[in-house]
Amino acid sequence: MYLLLISDTHVPRRAKVLPPEVMAEIDRADLVLHAGDWTDAATLDLVSGRARRLLAVHGNNDGPELRSRLPEVAYATLEGVRFGVVHETGPARGRERRCAQSFPDLDVLVFGHSHIPWDSLAPGGLRLLNPGSPTDRRKQPHHTYMTAHVTDGALREVRLHRLPARPRPPAPGQVAPRG
């Protein structure tokens, strides 16, 4: 089973659309896991309309419409691997311990909020994954997303993908460079 992990898409505030690479992965994935901060229902509709299956939550920047359609935490068992998706997990310091206590029955927890890619193992074996953001890198060097496989009852081939740099629009009053 091929998985796409994304979060913090922030369309249309941080990007007008999802990057073409991410759209291609949505079409390819058996399951898309989105850890919140969609910011518009149109993006949820687009992804849910194209994804074979979607496991998604709302984030802190999602308004009433998205909150009415998406849970705060979502769960699925895939080939025996127990997944959870949540937007916020609190500060980085102590995250593994907190999440292991809050989600003792999971094997994998996908989260977002920080826009910082994360892959760690908590006490007891809980795998914590944050795919970063494909549209709002903040202070990170790249826009990112993750892919993984669930095969033979195990999570395998977890991979962080870096998207090519997008040209920044000119600041107000500046002329766009030719090229």
Kinemage of the C-alpha trace (Angstrom):
@kinemage 1
@onewidth
@group {chain A} dominant
@subgroup {mainchain}
@vectorlist {calphas} color= white
{ca met a 1} P 0.000 0.000 0.000
{ca tyr a 2} L 1.494 3.327 -1.120
{ca leu a 3} L 0.968 6.328 1.201
{ca leu a 4} L 1.277 10.069 0.660
{ca leu a 5} L 1.759 12.196 3.795
{ca ile a 6} L 1.126 15.925 3.563
{ca ser a 7} L 0.280 18.737 5.941
{ca asp a 8} L 0.019 22.495 6.216
{ca thr a 9} L -1.009 23.088 2.618
{ca his a 10} L -2.385 26.569 3.441
{ca val a 11} L -4.046 27.073 0.050
{ca pro a 12} L -4.697 29.801 -1.069
{ca arg a 13} L -2.850 31.815 1.595
{ca arg a 14} L 0.667 30.438 1.060
{ca ala a 15} L 0.227 29.035 -2.447
{ca lys a 16} L -2.449 29.408 -5.093
{ca val a 17} L -2.536 25.653 -5.773
{ca leu a 18} L -0.873 22.457 -4.634
{ca pro a 19} L 2.378 21.755 -6.507
{ca pro a 20} L 2.055 19.495 -9.575
{ca glu a 21} L 4.329 16.890 -7.956
{ca val a 22} L 1.980 16.627 -4.992
{ca met a 23} L -1.063 16.360 -7.259
{ca ala a 24} L 0.627 13.502 -9.128
{ca glu a 25} L 1.326 11.737 -5.821
{ca ile a 26} L -2.314 12.166 -4.763
{ca asp a 27} L -3.344 10.379 -7.956
{ca arg a 28} L -0.779 7.626 -7.364
{ca ala a 29} L -1.313 6.965 -3.631
{ca asp a 30} L -3.547 4.270 -2.220
{ca leu a 31} L -4.083 6.529 0.804
{ca val a 32} L -3.430 10.232 1.377
{ca leu a 33} L -2.863 11.282 5.001
{ca his a 34} L -3.255 15.049 5.562
{ca ala a 35} L -2.377 16.448 8.988
{ca gly a 36} L -4.389 19.675 8.821
{ca asp a 37} L -4.160 23.374 8.022
{ca trp a 38} L -5.896 23.138 4.681
{ca thr a 39} L -7.317 26.671 5.164
{ca asp a 40} L -9.923 26.261 2.415
{ca ala a 41} L -12.635 23.733 1.672
{ca ala a 42} L -11.877 23.811 -2.061
{ca thr a 43} L -8.521 22.107 -1.441
{ca leu a 44} L -10.186 19.468 0.736
{ca asp a 45} L -12.742 18.893 -2.042
{ca leu a 46} L -9.989 18.670 -4.668
{ca val a 47} L -7.898 16.185 -2.692
{ca ser a 48} L -10.849 14.070 -1.546
{ca gly a 49} L -12.152 13.994 -5.124
{ca arg a 50} L -8.849 12.726 -6.526
{ca ala a 51} L -7.556 10.517 -3.710
{ca arg a 52} L -8.485 6.849 -3.683
{ca arg a 53} L -8.792 7.205 0.080
{ca leu a 54} L -8.203 10.156 2.421
{ca leu a 55} L -7.437 10.180 6.147
{ca ala a 56} L -7.414 13.808 7.256
{ca val a 57} L -7.849 16.179 10.174
{ca his a 58} L -8.394 19.888 10.672
{ca gly a 59} L -5.677 22.217 11.926
{ca asn a 60} L -5.508 25.400 13.962
{ca asn a 61} L -5.852 27.590 10.837
{ca asp a 62} L -8.941 25.786 9.569
{ca gly a 63} L -12.248 27.576 9.998
{ca pro a 64} L -15.702 26.335 10.980
{ca glu a 65} L -16.518 24.671 7.643
{ca leu a 66} L -13.384 22.501 7.680
{ca arg a 67} L -13.788 21.778 11.398
{ca ser a 68} L -17.333 20.575 10.759
{ca arg a 69} L -16.097 18.176 8.056
{ca leu a 70} L -12.860 16.885 9.591
{ca pro a 71} L -12.024 15.440 13.014
{ca glu a 72} L -9.262 16.629 15.323
{ca val a 73} L -7.744 13.121 15.282
{ca ala a 74} L -8.276 10.414 12.651
{ca tyr a 75} L -7.405 6.725 12.830
{ca ala a 76} L -6.977 3.816 10.421
{ca thr a 77} L -5.473 0.349 10.570
{ca leu a 78} L -3.658 -0.537 7.365
{ca glu a 79} L -2.532 -4.126 6.930
{ca gly a 80} L -2.259 -4.388 10.708
{ca val a 81} L -0.353 -1.103 11.195
{ca arg a 82} L -2.273 1.311 13.443
{ca phe a 83} L -2.115 4.932 12.197
{ca gly a 84} L -3.244 8.177 13.737
{ca val a 85} L -3.274 11.657 12.222
{ca val a 86} L -3.363 14.853 14.285
{ca his a 87} L -2.350 18.433 13.594
{ca glu a 88} L -0.623 19.577 16.783
{ca thr a 89} L 1.612 17.627 19.151
{ca gly a 90} L 3.074 20.502 21.172
{ca pro a 91} L 6.711 21.584 21.469
{ca ala a 92} L 9.517 19.447 20.033
{ca arg a 93} L 11.012 18.951 23.482
{ca gly a 94} L 9.322 15.941 25.054
{ca arg a 95} L 7.244 15.165 21.931
{ca glu a 96} L 8.070 11.452 21.828
{ca arg a 97} L 7.167 10.905 25.483
{ca arg a 98} L 3.949 12.962 25.246
{ca cys a 99} L 2.785 11.243 22.075
{ca ala a 100} L 3.576 7.772 23.412
{ca gln a 101} L 1.415 8.575 26.453
{ca ser a 102} L -1.401 10.183 24.425
{ca phe a 103} L -1.487 7.542 21.676
{ca pro a 104} L -0.464 4.258 23.338
{ca asp a 105} L -2.377 2.076 20.857
{ca leu a 106} L -0.760 3.442 17.673
{ca asp a 107} L 2.203 2.313 15.628
{ca val a 108} L 2.496 5.524 13.565
{ca leu a 109} L 1.402 9.099 14.300
{ca val a 110} L 1.403 11.608 11.440
{ca phe a 111} L 1.323 15.242 12.557
{ca gly a 112} L 1.799 18.737 11.204
{ca his a 113} L 1.684 22.317 12.499
{ca ser a 114} L 5.408 23.127 12.717
{ca his a 115} L 6.162 22.796 8.963
{ca ile a 116} L 9.355 21.065 10.097
{ca pro a 117} L 9.922 17.549 8.746
{ca trp a 118} L 10.218 15.020 11.559
{ca asp a 119} L 10.870 11.295 11.796
{ca ser a 120} L 11.513 9.796 15.214
{ca leu a 121} L 10.722 6.809 17.382
{ca ala a 122} L 9.060 7.233 20.764
{ca pro a 123} L 9.470 4.942 23.765
{ca gly a 124} L 7.468 1.801 23.086
{ca gly a 125} L 8.003 2.046 19.329
{ca leu a 126} L 5.550 4.754 18.190
{ca arg a 127} L 6.877 6.259 14.921
{ca leu a 128} L 6.310 10.027 14.666
{ca leu a 129} L 6.218 11.557 11.185
{ca asn a 130} L 5.762 15.163 10.106
{ca pro a 131} L 5.937 15.662 6.323
{ca gly a 132} L 6.605 19.402 6.575
{ca ser a 133} L 4.730 21.561 4.074
{ca pro a 134} L 4.624 21.411 0.275
{ca thr a 135} L 3.599 25.081 0.072
{ca asp a 136} L 4.938 26.990 3.110
{ca arg a 137} L 8.480 26.071 4.078
{ca arg a 138} L 8.782 28.855 6.647
{ca lys a 139} L 12.432 28.740 7.747
{ca gln a 140} L 13.065 25.299 6.269
{ca pro a 141} L 15.323 25.036 3.211
{ca his a 142} L 12.714 23.177 1.127
{ca his a 143} L 9.014 22.583 0.637
{ca thr a 144} L 8.451 18.917 1.527
{ca tyr a 145} L 6.115 15.940 1.680
{ca met a 146} L 6.583 12.255 2.575
{ca thr a 147} L 5.766 8.922 1.013
{ca ala a 148} L 5.826 5.464 2.553
{ca his a 149} L 4.690 1.909 1.989
{ca val a 150} L 2.831 -0.478 4.233
{ca thr a 151} L 3.929 -3.980 3.292
{ca asp a 152} L 3.616 -7.258 5.168
{ca gly a 153} L 2.234 -5.524 8.260
{ca ala a 154} L 5.029 -2.966 8.576
{ca leu a 155} L 5.733 0.641 7.627
{ca arg a 156} L 8.560 0.688 5.086
{ca glu a 157} L 10.405 3.018 2.748
{ca val a 158} L 9.525 6.266 4.539
{ca arg a 159} L 10.937 8.996 2.326
{ca leu a 160} L 11.051 12.776 2.666
{ca his a 161} L 10.697 14.487 -0.715
{ca arg a 162} L 12.026 17.991 -1.357
{ca leu a 163} L 10.181 20.009 -3.952
{ca pro a 164} L 12.038 22.182 -6.464
{ca ala a 165} L 12.307 25.829 -5.497
{ca arg a 166} L 9.450 27.937 -6.771
{ca pro a 167} L 10.158 31.423 -8.056
{ca arg a 168} L 9.036 34.049 -5.598
{ca pro a 169} L 6.751 36.758 -6.914
{ca pro a 170} L 8.307 40.225 -6.963
{ca ala a 171} L 7.710 42.434 -3.951
{ca pro a 172} L 5.237 45.273 -4.436
{ca gly a 173} L 6.857 47.970 -6.549
{ca gln a 174} L 9.527 45.634 -7.975
{ca val a 175} L 9.759 44.433 -11.554
{ca ala a 176} L 9.895 40.687 -12.141
{ca pro a 177} L 13.264 39.545 -13.567
{ca arg a 178} L 13.284 38.391 -17.183
{ca gly a 179} L 14.477 34.980 -17.964
